[in-house]
Structure formats: structure tokens, C-alpha cells
Amino acid sequence: MPSLLLPCPLDLTSTLLGGQSFSWNPLPRSRFAGWIGPHPVQLHLHHESIHWDNSALSSSQIHHYFSLDLNLSSLLQPHLPTNPHLATAIQLHPGLRPLRENPWECLVNFICSSLKQITHIRQIHARLRSTFGGPNQSFPSPARLAEAGELSLRKCALGYRAKHLAATAQILSQEPHRLEIPSSWSTEQAAQHFEQLPGVGPKISRCVLLYSYGRLDAFPVDVWVDRLLRQLYFPKKRKPFRLAHLETWSQKQFGPFRGLAQLLLFHWFRTSTPHSRPRP
């Protein structure tokens, strides 16, 4: 079985089941079954190494997928002394890693995520694979989902999201280059590019950029992030946040790696008990 000595802590539970990817399922003995790109794989940790059962996956692919090249503590260190909430999150979850997901798969997942809990999104993801992924249950291509159409997608429990996904799949089946993001584009430009697709707003575009394209300055705001911002940073805020204000504020508060801060704060806030959180 292939293995890789880990250069940093890795918590598979928080990383794989925490809302970045939706293709993973826990197995007995702390193992996880899921997909990395087109490859089905089972993973587990043993003696500070990660082990996997699919020899088609190289060590470099595992290293890349889990962003093992990034030292999160060092990247965020300049902002820890003045940010006790972030310092607490990184202290409690040192093994949480940003994933590098397949862009199309990630985009579909988050189009399906609106008003859905993580468990429900994983179920939809599994239905898409089993219904449209063929005998190997590969993740269906834009062309396959465009061919399936809205009515068939609704049978996978997508509800109103089926209309958006069918329309986006139709566009990308004809214009696959839309998934290519030039490195010269700012994250804001890239977000606006994705937001031209049906069903994609500021939260979805930034999730895709953070979890697929390694845009570590993307700062997605969902219900949980909105809640933590109000409780920990803006306790007197009652009106809805303006996107431009949050973009400016998060850049000042967390710096160019604010997406990592969002990832850590989101997971810590979502999984902690209210009485264990520090007050603003």
C-alpha cells in the first residue's frame, strides 16, 4: 500500500468531512473512502504517514490534494497576536488542511449546497455519481449532466437547484474553457467570471476559488460565517453585510491568506459549543 510521510499534522475527519469536499465517507478503523480526481481511494493515517490503496495515485498527487506544501501557522502568524479567535481555531485544529478539489466537481457541489447541510450535500453528490457516473460511478461531466436535464437532476434531490445545475452544465459542455482561470486575474475578477453562470453567487464563486484553484485570498461567507462574524466581530450588527465591506474588512483583518482564516474559523465555530467560544 503506498504511503507518504506527513510534513505537517493532518486531521482527515475535519479536512474531508468539514464542507470542502463531499465525496468522502468515513469507514471503520478511522479510514475514509472517496475520490481524488477520477481515482476512487481509501485513506488512513498510521505512524505520522498517510496510506492509500490506489496505486494510480502518486505521492505528489496526495501531497497536492491536501496542500501539504502550505504551512498554515506561518502564513497566518502575522495576524495571530491581534486575533484571539483565529489563534484559538488554529490551536484546536492544527490538522485541518485546505483541499485542492477538481474545479467542475467543486462547482457542482456548491451549486447543490444552497440551504443544505453537509450530510445532505454528500447524499446529493453520491446520487449524481450513482445515477450519471456509469459503472465506475465517476463524477459526471458537464456534457453528461446537460444531457440528463433538469427533470432527471431533480430526482437526485436537488430541488430548485436542478434548474441552475442543468443550465450551467449546458454552458460548460459547450464552453469548457470557462473553467480555466488565468493566473493574471485577481480573485475578484475570477469570482465575477464564475458569477455569470446560473446559480453561482459570491459565496459559491469564492468557495470554488478557495477549494479548487488555491486562491487563498477568497473569503466565502455562508450562514455559519455570517453568524460567527456577527457574534465575534460585529456583535451590534443587525443589517445584512455588504460584500464590498466584508472584502475590505477581511483583507485588513486576516491579510492575503484570509481564505485560510475563513476555513479555520468556519470549522472551529461550527464544531464548538457556544459556551466554549471566546467573547468579542
C-alpha positions in Angstrom: 0.0 0.0 0.0 1.5 3.4 -1.0 2.3 5.8 1.8 3.7 9.3 2.4 5.4 10.7 5.5 3.5 13.7 6.5 5.4 17.0 6.8 2.7 18.5 9.0 -0.3 17.5 11.0 -3.3 16.1 9.1 -6.8 15.6 10.5 -8.7 13.5 7.9 -12.1 13.9 9.7 -12.1 17.7 9.8 -10.5 18.1 6.4 -12.5 15.6 4.4 -15.9 15.9 6.1 -15.9 19.6 7.0 -17.5 21.1 4.0 -14.8 21.4 1.4 -15.4 18.2 -0.4 -18.5 16.0 -0.4 -17.2 12.8 -2.0 -15.8 11.2 1.3 -17.4 8.8 3.7 -16.0 7.5 7.0 -15.3 3.8 7.4 -14.4 1.7 10.4 -10.9 1.9 11.9 -10.6 5.6 11.1 -10.5 5.0 7.3 -12.1 7.2 4.6 -13.4 6.2 1.2 -13.8 8.8 -1.5 -12.3 10.2 -4.7 -9.3 12.3 -5.6 -9.9 13.4 -9.2 -11.0 10.4 -11.2 -9.5 7.9 -8.7 -11.5 6.1 -6.1 -9.4 5.6 -3.0 -9.4 4.6 0.7 -7.1 6.6 3.1 -5.9 6.2 6.6 -3.2 7.6 8.8 -0.6 5.4 10.6 2.7 6.4 12.3 2.7 10.0 11.0 2.1 8.8 7.4 -0.9 8.8 5.2 -1.6 5.5 3.4 -3.8 4.8 0.4 -5.0 1.8 -1.6 -5.0 3.0 -5.2 -1.5 2.8 -6.8 -2.8 5.0 -9.6 -2.4 7.9 -7.2 1.2 9.2 -6.7 2.7 10.7 -3.6 2.8 14.0 -5.4 -0.9 13.9 -6.1 -1.7 13.2 -2.4 0.7 16.0 -1.4 -1.0 18.4 -3.8 -4.6 17.4 -2.9 -4.0 18.0 0.8 -1.9 21.2 0.2 0.9 19.7 2.3 3.2 22.4 0.8 1.5 25.0 2.9 2.5 25.9 6.5 -0.8 27.4 7.7 0.6 28.7 11.0 3.5 30.6 9.3 1.2 32.1 6.7 -1.3 33.4 9.3 1.3 34.2 12.1 1.3 37.9 11.4 -2.4 38.1 12.3 -2.5 35.7 15.3 -1.3 38.1 18.1 -4.2 40.5 17.3 -6.8 37.9 16.6 -7.5 35.5 19.5 -10.4 33.8 17.7 -8.2 32.7 14.8 -5.4 31.8 17.3 -7.8 29.5 19.1 -9.0 27.9 15.9 -5.6 27.1 14.6 -4.5 25.8 18.1 -7.5 23.5 18.3 -7.4 22.3 14.7 -3.8 22.1 13.6 -4.5 19.2 11.2 -7.2 21.0 9.2 -5.9 21.4 5.6 -7.3 23.2 2.6 -8.1 20.8 -0.2 -7.5 21.2 -3.9 -10.6 19.7 -5.5 -11.4 19.2 -9.1 -13.0 22.6 -10.3 -16.0 21.1 -12.1 -16.8 18.8 -9.2 -16.4 21.5 -6.7 -18.6 23.9 -8.7 -21.4 21.3 -8.9 -21.1 20.6 -5.1 -21.6 24.2 -4.2 -24.4 24.8 -6.7 -26.1 22.0 -4.9 -25.2 23.3 -1.4 -27.7 26.2 -1.1 -29.7 25.9 2.1 -28.4 22.3 2.5 -26.4 20.8 5.4 -23.1 18.9 4.7 -24.8 15.5 5.1 -27.4 16.4 2.5 -24.8 17.6 0.0 -22.9 14.4 0.4 -26.0 12.4 -0.4 -26.7 14.5 -3.5 -23.1 14.1 -4.6 -23.4 10.3 -4.2 -26.7 10.2 -6.2 -25.1 12.2 -9.0 -22.3 9.6 -9.2 -24.6 6.6 -9.0 -27.1 7.9 -11.4 -25.0 9.5 -14.1 -21.4 8.3 -13.4 -21.6 4.9 -15.2 -20.4 1.6 -13.9 -17.4 3.2 -12.1 -19.5 5.9 -10.6 -17.2 8.6 -11.9 -18.2 12.2 -11.4 -20.4 13.1 -14.4 -19.1 15.6 -16.9 -20.8 18.8 -17.9 -22.0 17.1 -21.1 -23.5 14.2 -19.2 -25.4 16.4 -16.8 -26.5 18.7 -19.6 -27.8 15.6 -21.4 -29.6 14.5 -18.3 -31.5 17.7 -18.0 -33.4 19.4 -15.1 -36.1 16.8 -14.6 -33.6 13.9 -14.2 -31.5 16.0 -11.9 -34.5 16.8 -9.7 -34.7 13.0 -9.0 -31.3 13.4 -7.2 -33.0 15.6 -4.6 -31.7 18.9 -6.0 -35.0 20.7 -5.9 -34.8 24.1 -7.5 -31.0 23.8 -7.8 -31.6 21.3 -10.6 -32.5 24.2 -13.0 -29.3 26.0 -12.2 -27.1 23.0 -12.5 -28.6 21.9 -15.8 -28.1 25.3 -17.3 -24.5 25.6 -16.0 -23.7 22.1 -17.3 -25.1 23.1 -20.7 -22.9 26.2 -20.9 -19.7 24.4 -19.7 -20.3 21.4 -22.0 -20.1 23.9 -24.9 -17.5 26.2 -23.4 -15.2 24.1 -21.2 -12.6 26.9 -21.3 -14.8 28.8 -18.8 -13.3 26.6 -16.1 -9.8 28.0 -16.9 -8.8 30.9 -14.7 -5.8 32.9 -15.9 -3.2 33.5 -13.1 -3.2 37.2 -14.1 -6.8 37.6 -13.0 -7.4 38.9 -9.5 -9.6 36.7 -7.2 -12.4 39.3 -7.6 -12.2 39.1 -11.4 -12.3 35.3 -11.2 -15.3 35.4 -8.9 -17.2 37.7 -11.2 -16.4 35.4 -14.1 -18.0 32.4 -12.3 -20.9 34.5 -11.2 -22.0 34.7 -14.8 -23.0 31.1 -14.5 -26.6 30.2 -13.5 -26.9 29.6 -9.7 -23.5 31.0 -8.8 -23.3 33.9 -6.5 -20.5 35.5 -4.4 -20.4 32.6 -1.8 -20.3 29.8 -4.4 -17.7 31.6 -6.6 -15.4 32.1 -3.6 -15.8 28.6 -2.3 -14.7 27.2 -5.7 -11.8 29.5 -6.0 -10.6 28.7 -2.4 -11.1 24.9 -2.6 -10.2 24.2 -6.2 -7.9 27.0 -7.5 -5.9 27.6 -4.4 -7.0 31.3 -4.3 -6.2 31.7 -0.6 -7.5 35.2 -0.5 -11.0 34.1 -1.3 -13.3 34.7 1.6 -16.6 32.9 1.2 -19.5 33.9 3.5 -22.3 31.4 4.2 -24.8 31.2 7.1 -22.1 29.9 9.5 -19.6 32.6 8.6 -22.2 35.3 8.8 -23.1 34.0 12.2 -19.6 33.9 13.5 -18.8 37.3 12.2 -21.8 38.8 14.0 -21.1 37.1 17.2 -17.3 37.5 17.4 -16.5 40.6 15.4 -19.7 42.7 14.9 -21.9 42.0 17.9 -24.0 45.1 17.3 -24.5 44.5 13.6 -28.2 44.0 12.6 -28.3 44.9 8.9 -27.0 42.5 6.2 -23.3 42.7 5.4 -22.3 44.4 2.2 -19.9 42.3 0.1 -17.6 45.2 -0.5 -17.3 45.9 3.2 -16.5 42.3 4.0 -13.9 42.1 1.3 -12.1 45.2 2.7 -12.6 44.1 6.3 -11.4 40.5 5.9 -8.3 41.7 3.9 -7.4 44.1 6.7 -8.2 41.6 9.5 -6.6 38.4 8.1 -4.3 39.5 5.2 -3.7 37.9 1.9 -4.4 34.4 3.3 -7.8 35.3 4.6 -9.3 32.2 2.9 -7.3 30.0 5.3 -8.6 32.1 8.2 -12.1 31.5 7.0 -11.5 27.8 6.7 -10.2 27.5 10.3 -12.8 29.9 11.8 -15.7 28.2 10.0 -14.7 24.7 11.2 -14.0 25.8 14.8 -17.2 27.8 15.1 -19.4 25.2 13.5 -18.0 22.3 15.7 -17.5 24.1 19.0 -20.1 24.6 21.7 -21.3 28.1 22.3 -20.0 28.4 25.9 -16.5 27.4 24.7 -16.2 30.3 22.3 -14.4 33.5 23.5 -16.5 36.6 23.6 -15.8 39.6 21.3 
